[in-house]
Amino acid sequence: MNTEKEREEQADKPGEECGVFGIYDFDGHDVASTIYYGLFALQHRGQESCGIAVSDTNGPKGKVLSVKEMGLLNENFTPDTLHKLKGDIGVGHVRYSTAGSSTRENAQPLVLNYVKGTLALAHNGNLINAVQLRHELEYTGAIFQTTIDSEVIAYHIARERLNSKTVEEAVRRAMNKIKGAYSLIVMSPRKLIGARDPYGFRPLCIGKRDNAYILASETCALDTIGAEFVRDVEPGEIVTISPDSGLESDKSMCLPKEQHGRCVFEYIYFARPDSHIDGVSVYDSRIMAGRFLAMDSPVRADLVVGVPESGNCAALGYSMQSGIPYGQAFVKNAYVGRTFIRPGQKSRESSVQVKLNAIREAVRGKRIIMIDDSIVRGTTSDRIVRMLREAGAKEVHMRVSSPPFLWPCYFGTDVPAREQLIAYNRSVDEICKIIGADSLAYLRLERLEEVAGHLGICTGCFTGKYPMEPPREDIRGEYER
C-alpha cells in the first residue's frame, strides 16, 4: 500500500483520464499488435490497467478474445500474448480510475455476451447520472460485475439493441439516456463504432492505414502506427465503420458549437504535445500559455525552466516571449511512471525526489522562473521550490499555465473536493507563502479560450460553471453539493 504522504504527492496533479483505441482491418489482418502500439502511445493517459479485445469477423460470430491486466502495457503484453489474440477488429484501453476502484475487474475493454451477440466497449470519461442509471438497472434484475460507469453504458447499449435495427441505433438511444463525458469505442461482430458526448469533453479522432480504419483518443497514436489522420469525431457524432459502407456518420445528437465544453486540460496537461485535438496543436497551445504568462506576469530572472514534462512547453513559450534564456533545471527518472511502489511505509524518501532531481550547476546563484501546468493540493510545489533553493537558486518565481483550481470536476478529471484544493479560500499571496516561492502567478482565466483555439471549452474547475448541471453526488461519493 502507498503511504498517505505519497498519495497526496501523486494527487498534486489532475488525474489523467483514459485512452481508447480501436481498429478494423478490412483486409483481414490481425490487429492486436497495432492496438498494442497505439495504446503504448496513449500510456500517459492511464497507467492503472490496460486491456485488448479482438474478434475475427470471418470466424465464429461473436467470439471475442481479450486480455486485461493491472499495470502498464509492457508489463502485461508479450509477443506470445499478442500472437494469441487473433482477429481483424479490436479495441484497447488504458485506464486511470476517476470512478470505480482500481481493480482488475474494472479494467477495460468490457466484453458483454447478450441475446443479440457480443459487444466490447472502451470508454474514456465520467457519467454524472451513472448512480441513478445503475440503480434502475439493478431493480430490473441487472447484475454488475464492476463498479465503473462504463458497464452502465454497455448495459444500456445491449438493452437498446433488442429494439434497434442496428448497433449504431442502439448506441444513439443509449446516448439519449446517459449524461456526462464520454468518448466510446464499441466493437460488435461486424462493426466498429465511435461516439463522442454532445459537449465534446473527451477527444476522439479517426485515422486510416491502407485498408484499415482506426479510432483513437489522440492523433499521436495514429502517428505511432503509421496511420493517416482523417478527421476528429465531432462532439455528439456517432461514426460507424464497416467493410460494406466504409465510414458512416450520424450527427443527430450534435449540439450547436457555442454549447461545446471540451476539457481545457487536454491542451494544458493531459494530451501529448505532439497531438492535435479538434484541429488545435497541443504544443502550440502550451507555447501560447507560456507566452501569455510572460506578458501578464513578467519578472526579472536569469533562467526559465519547466517542471517535466508538461511544464516544459509553457516554459519555452515564456522564454520566447520574455527573452530570458530557457534551460533545464531538473532531471527526471525515466524509469518512474506517474505512480510507483514505495519500498516501505516508513520510507523517508520523498516521491518528488525519487522522480526529480535539480541540476545544481544549472541553477546555482540564479534567479529562476519555474513553470508548471497546475497546482492542485500544493503538496509537491513546495518540495520542488525547496529543491531549487537547496541546489543554490537565488530566487524562485513560480508561474502556472492554468488558472487556480477552485471547484471539483465531475466529468472524468480527478480534481478533488474543494476543501482539498490549495486555492480554495486562499489568495495567490497566501499560496505563494505556503509553497515558499518569491512570487507566484497563474494564467488569466480569459486567456483560456485563445489557448484552446477559440473552441468551446469547459472551465468548471476554475469557475464552478459547468456545461451541464453537475450531480448532487459523484459516483465515488467523495463530493456532495
C-alpha positions in Angstrom: 0.0 0.0 0.0 1.2 3.6 -0.7 1.6 5.9 2.2 -0.8 8.8 2.8 2.0 11.2 2.0 2.7 9.5 -1.3 -0.9 9.5 -2.3 -1.1 13.2 -1.6 2.0 13.8 -3.7 0.6 11.8 -6.5 -2.7 13.8 -6.3 -1.0 17.1 -6.7 -1.7 16.9 -10.4 -5.1 16.5 -12.1 -5.5 12.7 -12.6 -5.2 11.5 -16.2 -8.2 10.3 -18.0 -8.2 7.1 -20.1 -7.0 6.2 -23.5 -9.1 4.3 -26.1 -8.1 2.8 -29.4 -9.9 0.7 -32.0 -9.2 -0.7 -35.4 -11.0 -2.6 -38.2 -8.8 -4.1 -40.9 -10.9 -4.8 -43.9 -8.2 -7.0 -45.4 -8.5 -9.4 -42.5 -5.0 -8.9 -41.0 -4.5 -9.4 -37.2 -4.8 -6.1 -35.3 -3.6 -7.0 -31.8 -0.1 -5.7 -32.2 -1.3 -2.5 -33.8 -3.6 -1.9 -30.9 -0.7 -2.5 -28.5 1.4 0.1 -30.2 -1.5 2.5 -30.4 -2.1 2.1 -26.7 1.6 2.5 -26.0 1.4 6.0 -27.5 -1.6 6.7 -25.1 0.0 5.2 -22.0 0.3 8.7 -20.5 -3.5 8.8 -20.2 -3.6 5.9 -17.7 -1.2 3.5 -16.0 -3.5 1.6 -13.7 -4.7 -1.1 -16.1 -4.7 -2.0 -19.7 -6.6 -4.3 -22.0 -7.1 -5.5 -25.6 -10.1 -7.3 -27.0 -10.2 -8.7 -30.6 -12.6 -10.6 -32.8 -12.2 -12.4 -36.2 -15.0 -11.2 -38.4 -14.5 -14.3 -40.7 -14.7 -16.7 -37.7 -17.4 -17.7 -35.3 -19.7 -14.7 -34.9 -19.5 -13.1 -31.5 -16.3 -14.8 -30.4 -14.1 -12.3 -28.6 -10.6 -12.9 -27.3 -9.4 -10.5 -24.6 -6.6 -9.8 -22.1 -6.9 -7.3 -19.3 -4.4 -6.8 -16.5 -3.4 -4.2 -13.9 -0.3 -2.1 -14.6 1.5 -1.0 -17.8 1.3 -2.4 -21.3 4.9 -3.6 -21.5 4.4 -5.4 -18.1 1.5 -7.4 -19.4 1.7 -8.0 -23.1 4.4 -10.2 -24.6 4.8 -11.2 -28.3 3.3 -14.5 -27.4 0.3 -12.9 -25.7 -0.4 -10.7 -28.8 0.1 -13.6 -31.1 -2.7 -15.5 -29.4 -5.1 -12.6 -29.9 -6.2 -13.4 -33.4 -8.7 -11.0 -35.0 -9.1 -8.3 -37.6 -11.3 -6.0 -35.5 -10.5 -4.9 -31.9 -10.5 -2.3 -29.2 -8.0 -1.4 -26.5 -7.9 0.7 -23.3 -5.5 2.2 -20.8 -7.1 3.3 -17.6 -6.8 5.8 -14.9 -9.7 5.5 -12.4 -11.8 8.6 -11.7 -14.9 6.5 -10.9 -14.8 2.9 -9.6 -11.9 1.3 -7.7 -8.6 0.3 -9.1 -9.1 -3.4 -9.6 -8.7 -6.0 -12.4 -12.4 -6.4 -12.6 -12.7 -2.7 -13.5 -10.1 -2.9 -16.3 -11.4 -2.4 -19.9 -12.4 -3.2 -22.6 -15.7 -4.6 -21.2 -17.0 -7.6 -23.1 -20.7 -8.4 -22.9 -22.4 -11.5 -24.2 -26.2 -11.0 -24.7 -29.1 -12.2 -26.8 -28.0 -10.3 -29.9 -24.4 -11.4 -29.7 -21.3 -9.8 -28.2 -20.2 -6.2 -27.5 -16.8 -5.0 -26.5 -16.6 -1.4 -25.2 -13.8 1.0 -24.2 -14.8 4.3 -22.5 -13.0 7.5 -21.6 -14.9 9.9 -19.4 -17.3 10.0 -16.5 -21.1 9.9 -16.3 -23.0 12.2 -13.9 -26.1 10.1 -13.8 -24.4 6.7 -13.5 -25.7 6.1 -10.0 -29.3 6.7 -11.0 -29.0 4.6 -14.1 -27.2 1.8 -12.2 -30.0 1.6 -9.6 -32.7 1.5 -12.4 -30.9 -1.4 -14.0 -30.3 -3.3 -10.7 -34.0 -3.1 -9.9 -34.8 -4.7 -13.2 -32.5 -7.6 -12.4 -29.2 -6.5 -13.8 -26.1 -8.0 -12.1 -23.0 -5.8 -12.3 -19.5 -7.3 -12.4 -17.7 -4.0 -12.0 -18.1 -0.7 -10.1 -17.4 1.5 -13.2 -19.9 3.6 -15.1 -18.7 2.1 -18.4 -20.6 -1.0 -17.5 -23.8 1.1 -17.2 -23.2 2.3 -20.7 -22.6 -1.2 -22.0 -25.8 -2.5 -20.4 -27.9 0.3 -21.9 -26.4 -0.3 -25.4 -27.2 -4.0 -25.1 -30.7 -3.3 -23.9 -31.4 -0.8 -26.6 -30.1 -3.2 -29.2 -33.0 -5.6 -28.5 -35.3 -3.0 -30.0 -33.0 -1.4 -32.6 -32.3 -2.4 -36.2 -28.5 -1.7 -35.9 -25.9 -1.4 -33.2 -25.3 2.3 -34.0 -29.0 3.0 -33.5 -28.7 1.3 -30.0 -25.7 3.5 -29.3 -27.7 6.6 -30.2 -30.6 5.5 -28.0 -28.3 4.9 -25.1 -26.7 8.3 -25.6 -30.2 9.8 -25.0 -30.1 8.4 -21.5 -26.5 8.8 -20.4 -25.3 12.3 -19.2 -21.7 13.3 -18.8 -18.4 13.0 -20.5 -17.6 10.1 -22.8 -15.7 9.0 -25.8 -16.7 5.5 -26.7 -15.4 2.8 -29.0 -17.8 -0.2 -29.4 -16.9 -3.4 -31.2 -19.7 -5.5 -32.5 -19.2 -8.7 -34.5 -19.1 -6.8 -37.8 -18.8 -3.1 -37.0 -16.6 -0.7 -35.1 -18.5 2.3 -33.7 -17.1 5.5 -32.2 -19.2 8.0 -30.2 -18.4 11.3 -28.5 -20.6 13.1 -26.0 -22.5 16.1 -27.3 -20.3 18.6 -25.4 -17.1 17.1 -26.6 -15.4 16.8 -23.2 -13.2 14.0 -24.3 -11.3 13.8 -27.6 -11.7 11.1 -30.3 -10.2 11.0 -33.8 -10.3 8.9 -37.0 -7.3 7.5 -38.9 -6.7 5.3 -41.9 -3.9 3.0 -42.7 -4.0 1.0 -46.0 -7.5 -0.7 -45.9 -8.0 -0.3 -42.1 -9.8 2.4 -40.2 -8.7 3.5 -36.7 -10.3 5.3 -33.8 -8.1 6.8 -31.1 -8.1 9.3 -28.2 -5.2 11.3 -29.7 -3.5 11.8 -33.0 -0.1 10.7 -31.6 -1.4 7.1 -31.6 -2.1 7.4 -35.3 1.5 8.7 -35.9 2.9 5.8 -33.9 1.3 3.1 -36.1 1.9 5.0 -39.4 -1.7 5.9 -40.0 -3.1 8.9 -41.7 -5.2 11.3 -39.8 -8.7 11.6 -41.4 -10.6 13.9 -39.0 -11.9 14.3 -35.5 -15.1 12.8 -34.4 -17.3 15.8 -33.8 -19.0 16.3 -30.4 -22.2 14.3 -30.4 -21.3 12.4 -33.5 -21.6 8.6 -34.0 -19.3 7.1 -36.6 -19.8 3.5 -37.9 -17.0 1.6 -39.6 -17.9 -1.5 -41.7 -16.5 -3.1 -44.9 -19.8 -2.6 -46.8 -20.2 1.1 -46.1 -16.7 2.3 -45.0 -17.2 5.3 -42.7 -20.7 6.4 -41.9 -21.7 9.4 -39.7 -24.8 10.2 -37.6 -24.8 13.8 -36.3 -28.4 13.8 -34.9 -27.0 14.2 -31.3 -24.8 17.1 -32.1 -25.2 20.5 -30.3 -24.5 24.0 -31.6 -20.8 24.9 -31.3 -21.5 27.5 -28.7 -22.6 24.8 -26.3 -19.5 22.7 -26.6 -17.5 22.1 -23.5 -14.1 20.4 -24.2 -11.9 19.8 -21.3 -9.3 22.6 -21.5 -6.8 20.4 -19.6 -6.4 18.3 -22.7 -4.5 21.2 -24.1 -2.8 22.2 -20.8 -1.7 18.9 -19.4 -3.4 15.6 -20.4 -2.6 15.2 -24.1 0.9 14.6 -25.5 2.4 17.8 -27.0 2.7 16.1 -30.5 -1.1 15.5 -30.6 -3.8 17.7 -32.3 -7.2 17.9 -30.7 -10.1 19.2 -32.8 -7.6 20.8 -35.1 -5.6 22.6 -32.4 -1.9 21.7 -31.8 -1.4 20.8 -28.1 2.3 22.0 -28.5 1.1 25.4 -29.8 -1.4 25.7 -27.0 1.2 25.2 -24.3 3.7 27.6 -26.0 0.9 30.2 -26.2 0.1 29.7 -22.5 3.7 30.4 -21.6 3.8 33.5 -23.8 0.7 34.8 -22.0 2.3 34.2 -18.6 5.3 36.3 -19.7 3.0 39.1 -21.0 0.7 39.2 -18.0 3.1 38.2 -15.1 6.7 39.3 -16.0 9.5 39.1 -13.5 13.3 39.7 -13.8 15.2 36.5 -13.8 18.2 34.7 -15.3 16.6 31.4 -16.4 13.2 29.9 -17.3 12.7 26.2 -16.5 9.8 23.8 -16.8 8.7 21.1 -14.3 9.0 18.0 -16.5 7.3 17.0 -18.7 4.1 19.1 -19.1 5.6 22.3 -17.9 8.4 22.4 -20.5 6.5 23.7 -23.5 5.0 26.6 -21.5 8.4 27.4 -20.1 9.8 27.6 -23.7 6.9 29.9 -24.6 7.7 32.1 -21.6 11.3 32.3 -22.6 10.4 33.1 -26.3 8.2 36.0 -25.2 10.4 37.4 -22.4 13.8 36.9 -23.9 15.0 35.2 -20.7 17.1 32.1 -21.6 15.3 28.7 -21.4 17.2 25.9 -19.6 16.9 22.5 -17.9 16.9 22.6 -14.1 15.6 19.1 -13.4 16.5 15.5 -14.3 13.5 13.2 -14.4 13.9 9.5 -13.7 12.9 7.9 -16.9 12.0 4.6 -15.2 9.5 6.1 -12.8 5.9 6.4 -14.1 3.4 8.8 -12.6 2.8 6.3 -9.8 5.3 3.8 -8.3 5.6 1.4 -5.3 7.5 2.6 -2.3 9.8 0.1 -0.5 8.1 0.6 2.8 5.6 2.5 4.9 8.3 4.3 6.8 10.5 5.2 3.8 11.8 8.8 4.3 12.4 9.4 0.6 10.0 11.9 -1.0 8.2 10.8 -4.1 9.2 14.1 -5.7 12.9 13.5 -5.1 12.7 10.0 -6.5 11.1 11.3 -9.7 13.0 14.6 -10.0 16.4 16.0 -9.0 17.7 19.5 -9.5 20.8 20.2 -11.6 23.0 22.3 -9.2 25.2 23.7 -11.9 22.2 25.0 -13.9 20.6 26.9 -11.1 23.3 27.9 -8.6 23.3 31.6 -8.0 20.5 32.3 -10.5 17.0 33.8 -10.3 14.8 31.1 -11.6 11.3 31.2 -13.2 9.8 27.8 -12.8 6.8 26.9 -14.9 4.3 24.2 -14.0 1.0 23.3 -15.6 -1.1 23.3 -12.4 -1.2 23.3 -8.6 -3.9 21.1 -7.1 -3.3 20.4 -3.4 0.1 22.1 -3.3 1.8 19.1 -1.8 4.6 18.9 -4.3 5.1 22.5 -5.4 6.7 23.4 -2.0 9.1 20.5 -2.3 10.2 21.5 -5.8 10.7 25.1 -4.8 12.8 23.9 -1.9 14.7 21.6 -4.2 15.8 24.5 -6.3 16.8 26.6 -3.3 18.8 23.7 -1.9 20.5 23.5 -5.3 21.6 27.1 -4.9 18.9 29.1 -6.7 19.0 32.7 -5.5 15.3 33.3 -6.3 12.4 31.1 -7.3 9.4 32.6 -9.1 6.6 30.2 -9.9 4.3 30.6 -12.9 1.4 28.3 -13.6 0.0 27.7 -17.1 -3.6 27.3 -15.8 -5.9 29.3 -13.5 -6.3 28.3 -9.9 -8.4 25.2 -9.2 -11.4 26.3 -7.2 -14.0 23.6 -7.9 -14.1 19.8 -8.4 -14.5 18.1 -11.8 -17.4 15.7 -12.3 -16.5 14.7 -15.9 -13.6 12.4 -15.6 -10.7 14.7 -14.5 -9.6 13.6 -11.0 -9.8 17.0 -9.3 -10.7 16.5 -5.6 -13.3 18.2 -3.3 -13.0 22.0 -2.9 -11.6 21.7 0.7 -8.6 19.8 -0.6 -7.7 22.4 -3.2 -4.9 24.8 -2.1 -6.5 27.7 -3.9 -9.9 27.3 -2.1 -10.4 30.3 0.3 -6.8 31.4 -0.2 -5.3 34.4 -2.1 -2.4 34.0 -4.5 -0.1 35.7 -2.0 -1.1 33.1 0.7 -0.5 30.2 -1.7 2.9 31.8 -2.6 3.9 31.8 1.1 2.8 28.2 1.5 4.9 26.9 -1.3 7.8 29.1 -0.4 8.3 30.9 -3.7 9.4 34.5 -4.2 6.4 35.2 -6.4 3.5 33.3 -7.9 1.2 34.0 -10.8 -1.4 31.9 -12.7 -2.7 32.0 -16.2 -5.5 34.5 -16.5 -9.0 32.9 -17.0 -9.8 35.0 -20.1 -6.7 33.6 -21.8 -8.0 30.0 -21.9 -10.3 30.5 -24.9 -7.4 31.5 -27.1 -5.1 28.8 -25.7 -7.8 26.3 -26.9 -8.1 27.8 -30.4 -11.4 29.6 -29.6 -13.2 26.2 -29.4 -16.0 25.7 -26.8 -14.3 24.6 -23.5 -15.4 23.7 -20.0 -14.0 25.9 -17.3 -15.9 24.4 -14.4 -12.9 23.5 -12.2 -11.9 27.2 -12.3 -15.3 29.0 -12.3 -17.9 26.5 -10.9 -19.9 27.0 -14.1 -20.2 23.6 -15.9 -21.7 23.0 -19.4 -24.4 20.9 -17.7 -25.9 20.8 -14.2 -23.4 18.7 -12.1 -24.6 15.8 -9.9 -25.6 16.1 -6.3 -23.3 13.1 -5.6 -20.3 11.8 -7.5 -20.2 8.1 -8.3 -17.2 7.8 -5.9 -19.3 9.5 -3.2 -16.4 11.9 -2.5 -18.3 15.1 -3.2 -21.7 16.4 -2.3 -23.2 19.6 -3.5 
